[in-house]
């Protein structure tokens, strides 16, 4: 029906303009009518003071001010006058809750500002400054007072026992704050938190947060941090907490070096335990129960004054606290002491030094012997040749010459070829320092012919062996047959007697000439105690 009425009676543009003008006029009248100037909102803290300012704006000479009143309207209560000022009758404070806490800053009806001391959270609400005027009636302005409360922040770790269930290990609280605070956690351990809040009778809010986890021994001493953020704080409040997780002892024994030898003194073992709370008792025992007489115990330290077979046993350390007991065992082995360990280094040094000295001496002897043998091969005199030189040398150039007698012939020879029946010629080969030599023939009373070596010649040993003047016995002396069987046979013949010489004159056949003869001569040589080398078959004169 309203729609039909609007259709039958459409609004004219002039009428709409009149309505807009009326609204603007009413708004202007309201602005003009607002003659009381106040602050819209104020914030204050408990125990502090706040000033509520009020001022009446001059509305002309026709307006008369009768009195002014401050009316308090709590958040959840009834309106009530807390302060009244009359130019004739003075000041009045009808509300007992504000008595002695409210004062007028000036005795001026046009500026009736007040101050409230010792603020309480319950003082929050709306405060209206109201004038009684004539002829326009009452004029007023309202200020909202917001009470803020800094929270009382606290945080604490909760001592728990290690286990398998999730429990609260720390809590954080922001008490009696307004507005409500916000709590956060920072932690490196695995866990979670829960938060709750409680409203107070004075409008404050208490916020609590709990941090929970499944505690282990490793969590003991780890850190978590509580952060509280609230409007009244310049920066977040923080508190670092160390978790306290109690657990039974964990025991270890160290100090054993596997070198407990008989006679060693002051061998030490240490019993270490980690526990929360600290261990109450530490006990040392052995497999037999009691400790040997040589053992001394001082709390977690066990000292063996002198190691013997009595400590060749198993030691047990038991540690207790209020959550239980734990133990650890260690078996020690006593070994025999081969030497005084204090002089082991000196003995080892002496042994090594002796070995080095011995090696040096052996090396020196080998070098000297090798050098002496080389000199004999080359015909140089040894230290023992000076006597021979003195006896047989014809001049100074013959110092150290050696005369070798080679007997040939038959007969029952002695071992060195000097038998009584040596009939062959005697060849004398003289060696000198100048590496020259002469082979001469000496008379032999048992030989039938006298042989003379050509003067100025140097016959080689091979020439001597191949000399055509040798008879059969002489050639058998230097037989050049390589057959081992013939050697054995000839040796047997030597041993049975006859005209043959001993096998010491035997030489192997070769084609090396003088060099091969040197081999023969080397094999024929024998070292003497004075350092010289002589032939086993020849005779030196």
URVENVEN-V364380 format. One record per residue. N is the residue number from 1. SS is DSSP state (H for helix, E for strand, C for the rest). D_CENTER is the distance of its C-alpha to the mean C-alpha in Angstrom with 2 decimals. Layout:
N/SS/D_CENTER  N/SS/D_CENTER
This chain:
1/C/97.09  2/H/95.15  3/H/94.54  4/H/98.32  5/H/99.06  6/H/96.74  7/H/98.41  8/H/101.86  9/C/100.98  10/C/98.53  11/C/97.08  12/C/98.46  13/H/96.30  14/H/98.10  15/H/97.23  16/H/93.47  17/H/93.54  18/H/95.21  19/H/92.50  20/H/89.70  21/H/91.56  22/H/91.92  23/H/88.20  24/H/87.43  25/H/89.99  26/H/88.51  27/H/85.06  28/H/86.45  29/H/88.26  30/H/85.06  31/H/83.29  32/H/86.21  33/H/86.31  34/C/82.68  35/C/83.56  36/E/80.73  37/E/77.51  38/E/74.20  39/C/70.42  40/C/69.48  41/E/66.06  42/E/64.09  43/E/60.68  44/E/60.12  45/E/57.79  46/C/58.74  47/C/59.87  48/C/60.60  49/C/64.02  50/E/65.50  51/E/68.70  52/E/70.94  53/C/73.19  54/E/76.60  55/E/79.45  56/E/82.88  57/C/83.88  58/C/87.57  59/C/89.65  60/C/92.91  61/C/95.64  62/C/96.76  63/C/93.58  64/E/93.69  65/E/90.50  66/E/91.25  67/E/87.86  68/E/84.16  69/E/81.89  70/E/78.11  71/E/77.51  72/E/74.09  73/E/73.28  74/E/70.11  75/C/67.94  76/C/69.41  77/C/72.44  78/C/76.00  79/E/77.17  80/E/78.14  81/E/79.38  82/E/77.09  83/E/79.03  84/E/82.67  85/E/84.37  86/E/88.17  87/C/89.85  88/C/92.47  89/C/90.79  90/E/87.36  91/E/83.84  92/E/83.09  93/C/79.84  94/C/80.89  95/C/77.45  96/H/76.17  97/H/72.50  98/H/72.68  99/C/74.94  100/C/73.74  101/C/70.95  102/E/73.16  103/E/75.17  104/E/77.18  105/C/75.91  106/C/79.46  107/C/82.99  108/C/83.91  109/C/85.19  110/C/84.11  111/C/80.42  112/C/79.68  113/C/75.82  114/E/74.09  115/E/70.79  116/E/68.97  117/C/66.79  118/C/64.14  119/C/63.48  120/C/62.59  121/H/61.02  122/H/64.41  123/H/66.09  124/C/64.94  125/E/67.84  126/E/70.75  127/E/72.74  128/E/76.19  129/E/78.30  130/E/81.91  131/E/85.11  132/E/88.62  133/E/90.93  134/E/94.56  135/C/96.01  136/C/92.94  137/E/91.36  138/E/87.69  139/E/84.99  140/E/81.22  141/E/77.65  142/E/74.46  143/E/70.88  144/E/67.97  145/E/65.60  146/E/62.06  147/E/60.11  148/E/56.34  149/E/53.89  150/C/50.35  151/C/48.31  152/E/46.70  153/E/43.09  154/E/40.70  155/E/37.56  156/E/35.89  157/E/33.27  158/C/34.80  159/C/33.26  160/E/33.25  161/E/32.24  162/C/29.93  163/C/32.23  164/C/33.46  165/C/35.92  166/E/35.69  167/E/36.41  168/E/36.59  169/E/33.44  170/E/34.64  171/E/37.95  172/E/39.26  173/E/42.92  174/E/45.23  175/E/48.38  176/E/51.92  177/E/51.31  178/E/53.91  179/C/53.41  180/C/50.83  181/C/47.16  182/E/44.53  183/E/41.17  184/E/38.00  185/E/34.45  186/E/31.03  187/E/28.26  188/C/25.03  189/C/25.86  190/C/28.45  191/C/31.83  192/E/35.27  193/E/37.77  194/E/41.53  195/E/43.90  196/E/47.36  197/E/49.96  198/E/52.90  199/E/55.94  200/C/57.25  201/C/61.00  202/C/60.89  203/C/59.41  204/C/55.77  205/E/53.04  206/E/50.04  207/E/47.10  208/E/44.42  209/E/41.30  210/E/39.05  211/E/35.54  212/E/35.07  213/E/32.40  214/E/31.56  215/C/29.22  216/C/26.21  217/H/23.86  218/H/21.12  219/H/23.70  220/C/23.98  221/C/23.09  222/C/23.02  223/E/25.42  224/E/28.73  225/E/31.16  226/E/34.97  227/E/37.13  228/E/40.89  229/E/43.23  230/C/46.91  231/C/49.80  232/C/50.13  233/C/46.51  234/C/45.63  235/C/42.12  236/C/40.35  237/E/39.35  238/E/35.68  239/E/33.93  240/E/30.23  241/E/29.90  242/E/27.11  243/C/27.86  244/C/28.60  245/E/28.23  246/E/29.07  247/E/28.02  248/E/28.28  249/E/25.57  250/E/22.61  251/E/22.05  252/E/19.44  253/E/20.00  254/E/17.61  255/C/18.39  256/C/20.28  257/C/19.56  258/C/22.47  259/C/24.38  260/E/27.05  261/E/30.08  262/C/33.51  263/C/33.96  264/C/30.39  265/E/30.27  266/E/28.01  267/E/25.74  268/E/23.78  269/E/22.58  270/E/21.11  271/E/22.07  272/E/19.91  273/E/21.53  274/E/21.04  275/E/24.50  276/E/26.79  277/C/28.94  278/C/27.44  279/C/28.36  280/C/31.83  281/E/31.79  282/E/29.48  283/E/31.36  284/E/30.60  285/E/32.92  286/E/33.31  287/C/34.97  288/C/38.27  289/E/37.84  290/C/38.05  291/C/35.61  292/C/36.67  293/C/38.29  294/C/35.54  295/E/32.95  296/E/32.44  297/E/30.76  298/E/29.68  299/C/28.62  300/C/25.27  301/E/25.09  302/E/27.00  303/E/27.95  304/E/29.91  305/E/32.11  306/E/33.16  307/C/32.10  308/C/35.07  309/H/36.10  310/H/36.38  311/H/32.61  312/C/32.47  313/C/32.21  314/E/30.21  315/E/28.89  316/E/28.83  317/E/27.36  318/E/29.13  319/E/28.32  320/E/30.87  321/E/31.42  322/C/34.32  323/C/33.07  324/E/32.75  325/E/31.14  326/E/28.23  327/E/27.55  328/E/25.16  329/E/26.33  330/E/24.97  331/E/27.16  332/C/27.08  333/C/28.88  334/E/30.78  335/E/31.44  336/C/34.16  337/C/33.43  338/C/34.98  339/C/34.74  340/C/33.71  341/H/29.95  342/H/30.53  343/H/32.76  344/H/30.94  345/H/29.78  346/H/33.34  347/H/34.91  348/H/32.71  349/H/33.56  350/H/37.23  351/H/37.32  352/H/35.75  353/H/38.14  354/H/41.10  355/H/40.32  356/H/40.09  357/H/43.36  358/H/45.06  359/H/44.04  360/H/45.43  361/H/48.70  362/H/49.14  363/H/48.58  364/H/51.10  365/H/53.68  366/H/53.37  367/H/53.85  368/H/56.89  369/H/58.48  370/H/58.00  371/H/59.50  372/H/62.42  373/H/63.21  374/H/63.22  375/H/65.62  376/H/67.92  377/H/67.99  378/H/69.05  379/C/71.68  380/C/70.05  381/C/70.89  382/C/68.38  383/H/68.22  384/H/70.70  385/H/73.37  386/H/74.70  387/H/76.99  388/H/78.47  389/H/79.03  390/H/80.80  391/H/83.13  392/H/83.88  393/C/83.31  394/C/86.41  395/C/84.87  396/H/81.69  397/H/80.59  398/H/80.69  399/C/78.03  400/C/76.00  401/C/78.35  402/E/78.42  403/E/81.55  404/E/81.13  405/E/84.14  406/E/84.50  407/E/87.16  408/C/88.98  409/C/91.71  410/C/92.09  411/C/92.32  412/C/90.23  413/C/87.29  414/C/84.76  415/C/81.05  416/C/80.69  417/C/83.77  418/C/86.05  419/C/88.55  420/C/92.13  421/C/93.52  422/C/91.61  423/C/94.48  424/C/92.73  425/C/92.38  426/E/89.66  427/E/87.58  428/E/85.76  429/E/82.86  430/E/81.60  431/E/78.19  432/C/77.52  433/C/74.73  434/C/76.10  435/C/75.36  436/C/79.15  437/E/81.10  438/E/84.61  439/E/85.95  440/E/89.14  441/E/91.29  442/E/92.33  443/C/95.32  444/C/94.81  445/C/97.55  446/C/96.80  447/C/96.96  448/C/100.31  449/C/99.65  450/C/98.17  451/C/95.81  452/C/95.07  453/C/92.14  454/C/93.04  455/C/92.39  456/C/89.56  457/C/87.88  458/C/84.31  459/C/84.54  460/C/81.32  461/H/80.31  462/H/81.17  463/H/84.63  464/H/85.12  465/H/84.25  466/C/86.56  467/C/89.38  468/C/92.70  469/C/94.17  470/C/91.97  471/C/93.87  472/H/92.60  473/H/90.94  474/H/89.12  475/H/87.90  476/H/86.73  477/H/84.61  478/C/82.67  479/C/83.03  480/C/80.86  481/C/80.52  482/C/76.98  483/C/77.85  484/H/75.87  485/H/78.71  486/H/81.18  487/H/78.81  488/H/78.69  489/H/82.44  490/H/83.07  491/H/80.70  492/H/82.71  493/H/85.82  494/H/84.40  495/H/83.67  496/C/87.22  497/C/89.00  498/C/91.33  499/C/91.52  500/C/88.08  501/C/85.24  502/C/81.84  503/H/79.31  504/H/77.31  505/H/79.44  506/C/78.44  507/C/76.74  508/C/75.50  509/C/77.48  510/C/76.04  511/C/77.07  512/C/74.75  513/C/77.40  514/H/76.24  515/H/72.53  516/H/73.09  517/H/75.01  518/H/72.01  519/H/70.09  520/H/72.91  521/H/72.86  522/H/69.08  523/H/69.38  524/H/72.26  525/E/70.32  526/E/68.87  527/E/66.50  528/C/67.80  529/C/66.06  530/C/67.07  531/C/65.30  532/C/68.44  533/E/69.15  534/E/72.64  535/E/74.36  536/C/74.85  537/C/78.35  538/C/79.74  539/E/81.23  540/E/80.34  541/C/83.08
